[in-house]
Amino acid sequence: MKSKSNFVCNNCGHATIKWSGKCNECNSWNAYVEKNLNKNSSRSSGAITVSAKELIDINFDKNEYHTTGFKEFDRVLGGGMIEGGLYLIGGEPGVGKSTLITLVLNNLNVLHKKRGLYISGEESLSQIGRRALRLGVEKKNFLMLNETSLQTIIEQINLIKPSFIVLDSIQTTISDEIASPAGSISQVREVTHELMNKVKEKNISCFIVGHITKEGSIAGPKILEHMVDTVIYFEGDQSNQYRLLRSVKNRFGSTNEIGIFKMSEKGLREVVNPLSIFINKTKKNSYGNSLSCVLQGLRPLVIEVQALIVDNQYGNGKRVSQGIDNNRVVMILAIIKKYLNIDLITSDIYINTGGGLKIVSSEMDLSLLISILSSYKCKSLYRDYIILGEISLTGEVKPIPNLETRLRELKHLGFKNILTSKVSLEEITNLSLDLNIKTIDHITEINPIIDKVFQ
């Protein structure tokens, strides 16, 4: 039988039947590599192996979700790992990806009395074993494999028949069918596709660990994130003991859910009370801070917004922001100048969020404005006040989504005083939470309210 092949661009994935020195799609030179097309000869024979089914004929197993032993991890996954689910987790080097996945695989083995296979192309068996022993992993049913060849890995999966798999990492795994180095776009795409077919066929729950680029995205083609069921980022600074697990894509639950962990000597531990991270134990007389409530997925979190204003005697002031988009900060400062006639152009302004959480939404605009005014006027805010609201360029305080969910969580946490948009409150019906809620329509109304919320 004559061998069939085509040529795939190593940079963009464009395929052609003839080799060319320059890719027609991305204009890269010497990027085409040959790919063998003879591996699925049984399917090309024309035999029908599958048929369509009606929805009523599909069997939905009630026990298809497997809890991981970490409530924070289950929250991010949407309730637990699903049979046949393919999960991609990425993070910076040293953030604790391997530690987290080792603990999760051990919990799955112990809780569900099944076998798990840890595949690593970066570490030897002794290295994996030492980490597992340090973390207190159960020796039974925790299988380890040091291999980079995809074909060998699939053979071992067929032989061992594990229920859970960890592949660490996708960039070190290579397919013999692709004549390109490990980590290339064509290799990552091919390995992910073959692994996806295998775990769906065998109903195996699989974690794929991925490297990230200097921009913070997972290395490899974007199609990698399209093929998997869930994409998770493990975030955190190595100098900080806290880690955030965040989902950006999830076919089995809501996106942007976060789980909070703390790195200790014995590995990662869940954080039961997030208030201890995102809210500093501030003295009563401090100023330049306020509290807001943001939604991360379906989870309301109380966040502290901090502002510091310092006089600058050398011209235009600096704008430094961590946790909030700097463009958002500049916009709020322009609104303050326009509608409150407070000129801060010569002041250095520093903005921060408690716990280092990054906020991309605009629901903390009003809280940010209050913190800036608190620092500017050197007046402290009552610590039991929660500020909620988005500010438009016209100075109007706009409503925020899911206000009722936030208010119920704030009531549960013991907060009673709320400042928010009047329009938001009017949209809520049948709310009886015994809360002291003050409302505001426009920024020009802020001065009378400041007298009530500032000490």
N, C-alpha and C positions, 0 to 999 in steps of 0.2 A: 504494500500500500504506500502510495506516495505521501511524503510528509507535507503537511500543510502548515503554513505559518504566516504571520503578518508582523509588522513593525510598529511598536508603540513608543511614543515620545516619553522620555523619562521625566519631563518637567510638567507637561500639561495632560498627558494621557491620550493624545490624539493618535489614532490608528490608521495605518495605510498598508496596502499590499506590497508596495515597493519601498525600498530604502531610499532615503534622501538625506543629503547633508544638512539641510535646513528644515525645521518643522514649519509647516504651512500655517499652523495656528498661533504658536507663541514666538516664532522666529528664532528659536534656539538652535545653535549649531551642534552637530554630532550628538544629538540627544536620542535618536531612534535606536531601540534595542529589539532584537528578534524574539517573538513569542510563539511557542508551539501551540497549534490548535487541534491536535489529535487526541486530547485527553478524554473527550466525552463521545467516543465513537458509538457507545451503546444508544445514546439519545439521538444521534444523527441517523440511525438506521431506520427511523420512522415508527418505531414501536411506541404505543401509547402507554405510559406508566402511571399517569394521574388522571383524575376526572373531577369535574366541578361538583360541589355539594351545596345543598340548600342549608340555610341558616338553622332550620329546625333539626337537621341531621348532625350538627356539630356538637361534640361532647365537651362541655365546659367543666373541667375538674374543679371542685370546690377547694381542693387542697393544693392548687397550683402555685400559690404564693408561699414562699419560705421566709420566715423572719430571720434576720441576721444576728439577733442578740443585742443590737444597738437600736434603741428607739429613734435616735437622731438619724441613723443611716436609713432605717425603714421609712421615715418621714420623707426623706429625699427621693427614695426609690418609688414611693407611692404605695407603701404597705409591705414591701418585702421583695425578694427576688422571685421572678416568675419563671416557671419552667420554659426552657427554650429562649430565655431572654439573653440578649447580647448587650453588655454594659461597657462603656468606654470611660475610663477615668484618667484624667491628666493633672499634672501639677509640676511645680518647679523642683529641681533636684534637691533632695534633702528635706522636703516638706513633710515626708512621712507616708508616701503612697504605699510602699511595700509593707510597712508596719501595719497600716490600716487594713490592707487586703489580707495579710496573714491572719490577723485577729478575726476578720469577718469569715474567712474560709474555715478557721477552727470552730467558730461558733456554729456555722452551718452544719459541720460534721457532727458536732456534739448534740445539738438540739434536734436534728432530724435523723440521726443514726445512719448517715449515708457517707459515701466516700468522696473526698475532694482531691483534686490533682493540681499542684502548684508547678507551673512550667516557667522556667527562667532561662533566658539566653544571656543574661548579664552576670549571674552569680553561680558559683559552684554549689554542689549539694551540701558541702560542709558549711558554707556561708549561710545558705537558707536555713539549715538545721540549727546553727548557733542562734540565729535571730528567733526562730520558732521556740527554742528552749528558753531563751531569755524572756519571751512573752508568755511563757506558761502554756504552750500549745499541747494538746493531747496527742500523744504519739500514734495512737491507733487511728486508722482511716485518713491520716494526713500524708498523702503521697507526694513525692517530689521528683521532678524531672529536669535535668539540665540539657536542653536541646534547642537548636535554632532551625532545624529543617522542618518545614511544614508537613512534608510527607511522613516523616518519622513520627511527628507529634500525632497526626491523625491515626497512624497505625497503633500507637499506644492508647489513644482514646478508645479505639475499637476493641482493644485487648482488655483494658482495665475497666471500661464502662463506668466512669465516674459520674456522679450527679452534679458536681460543681467543678468548674475549671477556672484557674487564674493563668493568664498569659502575660508574662512580664519580660519583655515588652513587645509590642507589635513592630517596633522599628528594628529589632534584632532578629526577627523571624524572616526566613527566606523560603521561597518556593523554587524548586528545581526546574519548574516550567518557564521561569523568567530569567533571562540572561542579563541581570542588572544587580548592582550591589544591594545589600541589606539597607533598609531605610529609604530607598528610592520610592518615587510616587507609584510606579507600576508594581513594585514588590508589596508595598503597603496595601494597595487596592486589591491585588490578587489574594494575598494572605487573608485579609478581612473577608473577602467574598467566599473563599473556601471554608473558612472557619464558621461563618454565618450559616452556610448550608448544612454543615455538620451538626451544629448545636440545635438548629431547628428540626433536623431529621431525628436526632436522638433525644430531644427534649432536655438538653443540658443547659444549666444556668452558667453563663460564662462572663468573667471579667477580663477586659483587655486594658492593660496599662499603656498609656501613650506618653511620649516625650512632648514637651512644648517648645515653641520657638521663643526667641527673645522678645517678640511682641506679646507673648502670653497665650497664643492659640496653640492647639494641638498640631504637632508636626505631621505633614503628610497632606494628601489631597482632601479637599472639602467633602468629597464623596464618602470618605471614611465616616464622617459624622452622620451622613444620610443613611448609611447602611445599618448602623447600630440602632438599638431601641432607645437607649438612654445615654446621654453625654453628661458627665459629672466633672467638675473642677474641684480639686483639693487646694485650697488657698491658705496662705499664712506666711508670716515672716519668720525666718529661722531664729531671730532674736526674740520672738514673741512665743509664748507657750500655747497660745490659742490657735486653733485651726478651724476653717470654715469649709464645709462640704456643700457645694452648690450645683444644682441641676440646671442645665441650659436647654436640654431637650429631654422629654420623657413621654413615651407612648403609653405609659401605664399610670400616669399621675400628672400633677400640675408642675409647671416649670418654675424656675427661680426659687424653689424651696431650698432652705439651708439647714444644715445640721452643724452643731457646734461641738467641738472636741477640745480637749486639753492634753498637751503632750507632757507626760510625766516620766519618771525613771523606769516605770514598768510598762511603758507604751502609752497608747491613746486612751483617754477616758472621756465619757460623755459629760457635757455640762448641763446639769439639770436646771439651774437657775441663770438664764442669760442676763438678768438684771445686774448681776455682779460684774459682768464684763463691759456692758455698754453704758453703764451709769457709774460715774465716779462718786465716791462718798465725800461730797463737797460740804464744806462748812456753810453755815447759814448766811454768813455775810459776804460770800464770794459772788462775783458778778461776771457777766459775759457768757452765760450758759443757759440753756433751756432744754426742755424735754419734748420729744415728739414720738409719734407711733407710726412705724412704717410696716408695710406688708411685704414679706419675703415669701413669694408663692402664696400660700394660704395662711401663713404664720405671722401674726402681729408681733412686732418687737418694739420695745421702748428704747429709744436712742437719745443720747445726749448730744446736742449741737453746741460746740464751743466757739467763741469768738474773742479775739484779742486785738484791740486797737491801740496803736502806739504812734505818737507824733514823730514825723519825719522832717528834719530840718534841712534836708539836702535835695529838695525838689519833689517830684512825683513819688507817691508811696508805692510800696510793693504789695502784691496780692499773692498770698500763699495759701493753698487749700489742699487738705487731705481728707478724702472720703466723700467730698462733694465736688462736682464739676466746677472748675474755676470760672468757666463762662457763665455758669448759673450765679456764682457769687458776684461777678461784675454786673450782671443784670439787676440783681437785688440792690446793689449799691447805686445804680442809676435810678431805680425807682425811689430810693430814699432821697436822693438829691432832687428829683423832680417834684415829688408830692409832699415831702416833709421838710424840704429846704435845708437839708443837712449835707454839707459839702465835706467829703472824706478823701478828696483827691490827693491831699498832701499827707495822709496818714498811712502807715503800714498796717495792713489788715491780715490777720492769720485766722484761718478757719480749720476746725478739726471735728471729727465725729468720734464719740467714745467707742473704744474697742477696735478702732481701725476699720469698721464696716464701710464699704463703698456703696453709696446711694446714687442711683442714676435717675430716679424719678423726681418729680417736682413737688411732692406732697409735703416736703419739709421747708418750703419757701418761707412761710409765716414764722416758723420756729427760728430759721436762720436770721430773719429780719429782727425778731425780738432779741436774739442773742447779741446782734451787732449794736442795737440800741442800748441794751443793758451794759455793754462794755463802754460805749460812748458816754452814757450818762452816769457811769459808775454806780449803778443801782442794781441790787440783786433781785432775782425773781423768786417767788414762792416755789419751793421744790416740788410741791404736789400739783403743779399746773402742767397740763399737757397741751401743746400748741399744735394744731392741725390746720393746714390750708395751703393751697397753691395761689400764687400771686401772678396776675397777668400784667402786661406792659402798661395797661391803663390804670393800674393800681387796685383793681378789683380783687377781692379774695374769693377765689373760685372753689367750688366743692371738690372733695376728694372721693374716690370710689371706696365702696365697702366701709363706710363710716360706722354703720351699726356693728359690724364685726369687731372693729377696733374698740368701740365703746364698751362692748361686753367684755373684751379681754382686759381693758383698763379697769373696769369695775372689779373683775376677778383679782387683779393685782393690787387693788386697794387705792387706786387713784380716783378722786372725786371731782376735781376742778378741771374743766376743759374750756379751751378757747378755739373756736373754729368758725367756718363760714356760716352765715345765716341760711344761705341756700341749701347747704348740706343738711342742716337740721330739719328744714322744711320737707325734705324728701323722705325722711324717716317717719314711719307710722307705727303706732302701738309700741312705743319705746318707754318702758317704765323701769329705769335702772337707778333712780335716786341719785342723779349726778347734777352738780352745779355747772351748767353749761352757759358760757357767755359767747355771744356771736359778734361778728364784724363783717361789714359789707365792703368797705373801702379802706385803704391805708390811711386816708386823711382822718379816719375815726380812731386812730391808734392812741392819741394822746390821752383822752379820758380813760381808755382801757388800761394804759400803762399805770395809772394811779391805783388801779385795782389789783393788777397782777405783780407789780413791783413792790418790794418791801420799803 
